[in-house]
Amino acid sequence: MYSHEKPGSAADHEPGEALMWFRRDLRNFDQAALCASLEAHDAVHCVFVFDTEILDALTTRADRRVTFIWDSVRELKSALEAQGGGLRVLRGRARDEIPRLARELGVAAVYANRDYEPDAVARDDEVGARLREMGIDFRTFKDQVIFELDEVRTASGGPFSVFTPYKRAWLRTLEPRDLAVCKIGSSAARLAPAPSSVMPSLDDLGFDRVLLAVSPGMSGGARLWRAFRRRIDDYAAKRDRPALAGTSRLSAHLRFGTISIRELVRYAYGRNGAGPATWLSELIWRDFYFAVLFARPDVVNHAFHREYDRLRWNHSGTAWLAWCEGRTGYPLVDAAMRELKANGSMHNRLRMVTATFLIKDLGMDWRRGERYFARELLDYDLAANNGGWQWCASTGGAAQPWFRIFNPVTQSRRFDPEGTYIRRWLPELKTVPRKYLHAPWEMDAQQQKVARCVIGRDYPAPIVRHEDARRRTLARYRAAKKG
């Protein structure tokens, strides 16, 4: 394997140069591996690789994540240059480009922050082995989580599979040093300039520019963070209302490391009130899902509780397309799916509603929905996305009970009571009276005519009756549990 270090820790200063490999950590502040490399070496070269193994697997030229990353890398490059350094921006297979560049520069060590996804772990194992063959260290650091798998354990020393006891242990384990700022300060003078070169354009990479609903880069993350701090006290009361500005909208910035998780936790942990405490719990959920993925990489393709791999799923192409396109006849589900398609974002409450609807109303495999979200979400993160879908499917370690089935109409009335969110994304329902907005099929023919919304013509009739679907789902899960 490779060397494992903690944030802010580094060996005594040693002669020679190092290479800092940026990945999911696109910032030049409070950045563990960057800080450690600058403390330990006379000069530090910086690199980012647009990895063709990842890019070539994408299914469209209009992938919003590539635009977000490209803009964030450009900002990082400018920031490093302003500090007297630079950033080499390469295109190719990272497992080839990093060893090649390390050998070319003659560095003593390559630094990176750890990634926990199975493919990334395998890539880093290979890079580490190739570097060792050349006599070059590969030093990795914890940066995108507060605690890794081996830092929060059960009393018997194993990994947690249930969130609430994990959270209690997480809070017991937390010490000030876990949230310490990784300070760069005057050591930025050791940043090595990069050869003057033009960063490959999006077109060079084979992608089109996509309009983003969230501003990218460190500056975009900082603006959202400042705005959220002003309303964090209301988070507990407003977080489940998609029509309100109740959430932080920082998930994409956490995904690509344009903001520091330590900074967010420092603030939430140090502030009193239900809002900060509830938001801190969400950040702890993030650590929990990373720990689950690292301990059980098989959850990518299998249920955490393997007996649920026996579930027999519906494979209707018609129902699948209706869900993807926001044509199920259930307004809150359809509004959420249309927003996802339009800008790659979806409120967390609506992720639960739409996922549960696909799994337990339409009877479809959670893996199919998880992979659709993987394609569409700007903030897609394997650990959180997989964990969330397995929670909704009742197949995960910390999942809702299998017999708990959201009623999409009840969820709609509870979390979008005025219908503001629904009307924003379903213009065909704009003139439907609020009384019928959450279940428009309840209007009679005359009421539909007055509302200029004829069910089956202007807006689809429900593709499934929730009561019937609930009975089928309960039978499906009982059968799986019986084997």
C-alpha positions in Angstrom: 0.0 0.0 0.0 1.1 3.6 0.4 2.0 5.9 3.3 -1.0 7.2 5.3 -0.7 10.6 7.0 -3.2 12.8 8.9 -4.0 16.4 8.0 -1.3 18.8 8.8 1.3 16.0 9.6 4.4 15.7 7.6 7.9 14.3 8.0 10.7 16.6 9.1 11.8 18.9 6.3 13.8 17.0 3.8 15.8 18.1 0.8 14.5 17.7 -2.7 11.3 18.4 -4.5 7.8 16.9 -4.4 4.8 16.6 -6.7 1.3 17.6 -5.4 -1.4 15.7 -7.3 -4.8 17.5 -7.0 -7.9 15.4 -7.4 -11.1 15.9 -5.2 -9.4 18.9 -3.4 -9.4 21.8 -5.8 -8.4 24.5 -3.4 -5.1 26.1 -2.2 -6.2 26.6 1.5 -6.8 24.2 4.4 -5.6 21.4 2.1 -3.9 18.6 3.9 -1.6 17.1 1.3 -0.6 20.5 -0.1 0.2 21.8 3.3 2.3 18.7 4.2 4.2 18.8 0.9 5.1 22.4 1.4 6.3 21.8 4.9 8.5 18.9 3.9 10.2 19.9 0.7 12.3 22.7 -0.8 9.9 23.0 -3.8 6.5 21.6 -4.7 5.2 21.1 -8.3 1.5 20.9 -8.7 -0.5 18.9 -11.2 -4.1 18.1 -12.2 -4.9 15.3 -14.6 -8.1 15.2 -16.7 -8.2 11.4 -16.4 -9.3 9.9 -19.7 -10.3 6.7 -18.0 -13.1 8.7 -16.3 -13.9 11.1 -19.2 -14.1 8.4 -21.8 -16.8 6.6 -19.7 -19.1 9.6 -19.8 -22.1 9.3 -22.1 -22.5 12.9 -23.3 -20.4 15.8 -24.3 -22.7 18.0 -22.3 -21.7 16.7 -18.8 -22.1 19.5 -16.3 -19.5 18.0 -13.9 -16.8 18.5 -16.5 -17.7 22.2 -16.8 -17.6 22.5 -13.0 -14.3 20.8 -12.7 -12.7 22.7 -15.6 -13.8 26.1 -14.2 -12.6 25.1 -10.7 -9.2 23.9 -12.0 -8.8 27.2 -14.0 -9.4 29.2 -10.8 -7.0 27.0 -8.8 -4.3 27.4 -11.5 -4.7 31.2 -11.3 -4.6 31.2 -7.5 -1.4 29.1 -7.4 0.2 31.4 -10.0 -0.7 34.4 -7.9 1.3 32.7 -5.1 4.3 32.4 -7.3 3.7 28.7 -8.2 1.7 27.1 -11.0 -0.4 24.1 -12.0 0.4 21.6 -14.8 -2.9 20.6 -16.3 -2.6 17.3 -18.2 -4.9 15.0 -20.2 -4.4 11.3 -20.1 -4.6 8.2 -17.9 -3.7 9.5 -14.4 -2.1 6.1 -13.6 0.4 6.8 -16.4 0.7 10.5 -16.3 1.6 10.8 -12.6 4.5 8.3 -12.6 5.8 9.8 -15.9 5.8 13.4 -14.6 7.3 12.4 -11.2 10.2 10.7 -13.0 10.6 13.6 -15.4 10.8 16.1 -12.5 13.0 13.9 -10.4 10.9 14.4 -7.2 11.4 12.6 -4.0 7.7 12.1 -3.3 4.2 12.4 -4.7 1.5 13.8 -2.4 -2.2 13.3 -2.7 -5.4 13.3 -0.6 -7.1 10.0 -0.2 -10.0 8.9 -2.2 -12.2 6.0 -1.0 -14.1 4.8 -4.0 -13.1 1.3 -5.1 -11.9 2.4 -8.6 -9.9 5.2 -7.1 -8.3 3.0 -4.5 -7.2 0.5 -7.2 -5.8 3.3 -9.3 -3.8 4.7 -6.3 -2.5 1.3 -5.4 -1.1 0.9 -8.9 0.3 4.5 -8.9 2.0 3.8 -5.6 3.5 0.6 -6.8 4.9 2.2 -9.9 6.3 5.1 -8.0 8.0 2.7 -5.5 9.7 0.9 -8.4 11.3 4.3 -9.2 12.3 5.0 -5.6 9.6 7.7 -5.2 7.4 7.8 -2.1 3.6 8.1 -2.5 2.2 9.9 0.6 -1.5 10.2 1.0 -3.5 12.3 3.5 -7.0 12.5 5.0 -8.7 15.6 3.7 -12.3 15.0 2.4 -13.6 13.5 5.7 -13.2 14.2 9.4 -12.8 10.5 10.3 -11.8 7.5 8.3 -12.9 3.9 8.7 -10.3 2.9 11.3 -10.8 6.0 13.4 -14.5 5.4 14.5 -15.0 1.8 15.5 -17.5 -0.2 17.5 -16.6 -1.4 21.0 -15.6 -4.7 19.5 -13.3 -2.9 17.0 -15.4 -3.4 13.9 -17.0 -0.9 11.5 -20.4 0.6 12.3 -23.4 -0.4 10.1 -26.0 1.8 11.8 -25.8 5.6 11.8 -27.0 6.6 15.3 -24.4 4.7 17.3 -21.8 5.8 14.7 -22.8 9.5 15.3 -22.4 9.1 19.1 -19.0 7.5 18.6 -18.0 10.2 16.1 -18.9 12.9 18.6 -17.0 11.2 21.4 -13.9 10.8 19.2 -13.9 14.4 18.0 -11.0 16.5 19.3 -9.8 20.0 18.4 -6.9 18.6 16.4 -9.3 16.8 14.1 -10.6 20.2 12.9 -7.3 22.0 12.9 -6.6 24.3 9.9 -3.9 23.0 7.5 -2.1 26.3 7.3 0.1 27.1 4.3 1.2 30.6 5.1 4.8 31.5 4.2 5.5 28.0 3.0 3.6 29.0 -0.2 7.0 30.4 -1.3 8.1 26.8 -2.0 5.5 26.4 -4.7 7.3 25.7 -8.0 6.3 27.6 -11.1 4.9 25.5 -13.9 6.0 25.8 -17.5 3.8 28.4 -19.3 1.2 26.4 -21.1 -2.4 26.8 -22.1 -4.8 24.7 -20.2 -6.6 22.3 -22.5 -10.0 23.7 -23.4 -13.3 21.9 -22.8 -13.4 21.3 -26.6 -9.9 19.8 -26.4 -11.2 17.4 -23.8 -14.2 16.5 -26.0 -16.9 18.3 -24.0 -19.2 21.2 -24.4 -19.7 24.0 -21.9 -22.9 23.6 -19.8 -24.7 26.3 -18.0 -24.4 25.6 -14.2 -26.9 26.2 -11.5 -24.1 26.5 -8.9 -21.1 28.7 -9.3 -17.9 26.6 -9.4 -14.5 27.0 -7.9 -13.3 28.2 -4.5 -15.0 31.6 -5.1 -18.3 29.9 -5.8 -18.0 27.8 -2.7 -17.1 30.8 -0.5 -20.1 32.8 -1.7 -22.5 29.9 -0.9 -20.9 29.3 2.5 -21.2 33.0 3.4 -24.9 33.0 2.4 -25.6 29.8 4.3 -24.0 31.0 7.5 -26.6 33.8 7.6 -29.4 31.3 7.6 -28.0 28.2 9.3 -30.0 28.8 12.4 -33.2 28.1 10.3 -31.8 24.9 8.8 -33.7 22.5 11.0 -37.0 24.2 10.3 -36.6 24.8 6.6 -34.3 22.0 5.3 -37.2 19.8 4.1 -39.0 22.5 2.1 -37.7 22.5 -1.5 -39.4 25.8 -2.3 -37.3 27.6 0.4 -33.6 28.5 0.5 -33.2 26.1 3.5 -30.1 24.1 2.5 -26.5 25.0 2.0 -26.2 24.0 -1.7 -22.6 23.1 -0.9 -22.7 19.5 -1.9 -20.9 19.9 -5.3 -18.2 22.0 -3.6 -17.7 19.2 -1.0 -17.6 16.7 -3.8 -14.8 18.4 -5.7 -13.0 19.9 -2.6 -13.4 23.6 -3.5 -14.3 24.1 0.2 -12.9 22.4 3.3 -15.0 20.0 5.3 -13.0 20.9 8.4 -14.1 24.5 8.1 -17.7 23.5 7.8 -17.6 21.2 10.8 -15.7 23.7 12.9 -18.4 26.2 12.4 -21.4 23.9 12.9 -19.8 22.2 16.0 -19.0 25.5 17.6 -22.5 27.0 17.3 -25.5 26.4 19.5 -29.0 25.8 18.3 -31.1 23.2 16.4 -30.0 24.5 13.0 -26.2 24.0 13.3 -26.8 20.7 15.2 -29.0 19.3 12.5 -26.6 20.3 9.8 -23.7 18.8 11.7 -25.6 15.5 11.7 -25.8 15.7 7.9 -22.1 16.2 7.7 -21.6 13.1 10.0 -23.9 11.1 7.7 -21.4 12.0 4.9 -18.5 10.5 6.9 -20.6 7.5 7.7 -21.3 6.7 4.1 -17.7 7.0 3.2 -16.8 4.5 6.0 -19.5 2.1 4.8 -18.2 2.2 1.2 -14.6 1.7 2.3 -15.5 -1.2 4.6 -17.9 -2.8 2.2 -17.0 -1.9 -1.4 -19.4 -4.7 -2.6 -22.3 -2.3 -1.8 -21.6 -0.6 -5.2 -23.4 -3.5 -6.9 -25.0 -5.4 -4.0 -27.4 -4.8 -1.1 -25.6 -4.1 2.2 -27.9 -6.8 3.6 -27.3 -9.4 0.9 -30.7 -11.2 1.4 -32.2 -8.2 -0.4 -30.3 -9.2 -3.6 -33.2 -11.7 -3.9 -35.8 -9.0 -4.5 -37.6 -9.5 -7.8 -37.9 -6.2 -9.6 -40.2 -4.8 -12.3 -38.5 -4.0 -15.6 -41.1 -1.9 -17.3 -39.5 0.4 -19.8 -42.6 2.6 -20.0 -42.7 3.3 -16.3 -38.9 3.8 -16.2 -39.1 6.5 -18.9 -42.0 8.2 -17.2 -40.0 8.4 -14.0 -36.9 9.7 -15.8 -38.8 12.3 -17.7 -41.1 13.5 -14.9 -44.3 12.1 -16.3 -45.5 9.8 -13.5 -48.7 11.8 -12.8 -47.5 12.6 -9.2 -46.6 16.3 -9.2 -43.9 16.4 -6.6 -42.1 13.4 -8.1 -42.3 14.9 -11.6 -41.2 18.4 -10.5 -38.1 17.0 -8.9 -37.2 14.8 -11.8 -37.6 17.7 -14.2 -35.3 19.9 -12.1 -32.8 17.1 -12.1 -32.8 16.9 -15.9 -32.7 20.7 -16.3 -29.8 21.6 -14.0 -28.4 18.5 -12.3 -29.6 19.3 -8.8 -32.3 17.9 -6.5 -33.2 18.8 -2.9 -32.4 16.0 -0.4 -36.0 15.5 0.6 -36.9 15.1 -3.0 -34.1 12.6 -3.5 -35.8 10.4 -0.9 -39.3 10.9 -2.4 -38.3 10.2 -6.0 -36.0 7.2 -5.1 -38.7 5.7 -2.9 -41.3 6.2 -5.6 -39.1 4.3 -8.1 -38.4 1.5 -5.8 -41.6 1.0 -3.9 -44.3 2.4 -6.1 -42.8 1.3 -9.5 -41.1 -1.7 -8.0 -37.8 -1.0 -9.8 -34.2 -2.0 -8.9 -32.6 0.7 -6.7 -29.3 0.2 -8.7 -31.0 1.4 -11.8 -32.1 4.6 -10.2 -28.7 5.1 -8.5 -26.9 4.9 -11.8 -29.4 7.4 -13.3 -28.6 9.9 -10.5 -24.9 9.1 -11.1 -25.3 10.3 -14.7 -27.4 13.4 -13.9 -26.3 14.9 -10.6 -23.7 17.6 -10.5 -22.8 16.7 -7.0 -22.8 12.9 -7.6 -20.7 11.2 -5.0 -20.7 7.4 -5.0 -20.6 7.0 -1.2 -23.5 9.3 -0.5 -25.5 8.4 -3.6 -25.2 4.6 -2.9 -25.9 5.1 0.8 -29.0 7.2 0.1 -30.5 4.8 -2.5 -29.9 1.8 -0.2 -31.6 3.8 2.6 -34.7 4.3 0.4 -34.6 0.7 -0.7 -34.4 -0.6 2.9 -31.4 -2.7 1.8 -28.7 -0.6 3.6 -27.2 -0.9 7.0 -28.8 2.3 8.2 -31.9 2.1 6.1 -35.6 3.0 6.7 -37.7 -0.2 7.5 -38.7 -2.1 4.4 -42.4 -1.6 5.3 -42.1 2.1 5.5 -43.3 3.5 2.2 -43.6 7.2 1.4 -47.0 8.3 0.1 -46.0 10.7 -2.7 -49.2 12.8 -2.2 -48.7 13.1 1.6 -45.1 14.1 1.1 -46.2 16.7 -1.4 -48.8 18.2 0.8 -46.4 18.2 3.8 -43.3 19.6 2.2 -44.6 21.8 -0.6 -48.0 22.9 1.0 -48.4 26.0 -1.1 -47.3 24.2 -4.3 -44.6 26.8 -5.0 -42.0 24.3 -6.0 -44.5 22.2 -8.1 -45.7 25.2 -10.0 -42.1 26.3 -10.7 -41.3 23.1 -12.5 -44.7 22.0 -13.8 -46.1 24.9 -15.8 -49.0 22.8 -16.9 -50.3 22.8 -13.3 -50.0 26.6 -12.7 -53.7 27.2 -12.8 -54.8 24.1 -10.9 -56.3 25.1 -7.5 -54.1 24.4 -4.6 -56.7 22.0 -3.2 -56.1 19.7 -6.1 -52.4 20.5 -6.9 -50.9 17.5 -5.1 -53.4 15.1 -6.6 -54.8 16.7 -9.8 -56.6 13.6 -10.9 -59.1 14.2 -8.1 -60.6 17.1 -10.1 -63.8 16.2 -12.0 -64.1 16.9 -15.8 -65.5 20.4 -15.3 -62.9 21.4 -12.8 -60.2 20.2 -15.1 -61.6 22.3 -17.9 -61.7 25.4 -15.8 -58.2 24.8 -14.6 -57.1 24.3 -18.2 -55.5 21.0 -17.2 -57.2 17.9 -18.6 -55.7 14.8 -17.0 -54.3 12.5 -19.6 -53.9 15.3 -22.1 -52.2 18.3 -20.4 -50.8 16.3 -17.5 -50.6 12.5 -17.2 -52.8 10.4 -15.1 -50.9 8.5 -12.3 -49.1 5.6 -13.8 -49.7 3.5 -10.7 -52.1 3.6 -7.8 -50.1 4.0 -4.6 -52.3 1.8 -2.5 -51.9 -1.1 -5.0 -48.2 -0.5 -5.3 -47.8 -0.6 -1.6 -49.4 -4.0 -1.3 -47.1 -5.4 -4.1 -44.0 -3.9 -2.4 -44.8 -5.4 0.9 -45.3 -8.8 -0.7 -42.0 -8.4 -2.7 -40.0 -7.7 0.5 -41.7 -10.4 2.5 -40.8 -12.9 -0.3 -37.1 -11.8 -0.3 -36.8 -12.1 3.4 -38.2 -15.6 3.4 -35.7 -16.5 0.6 
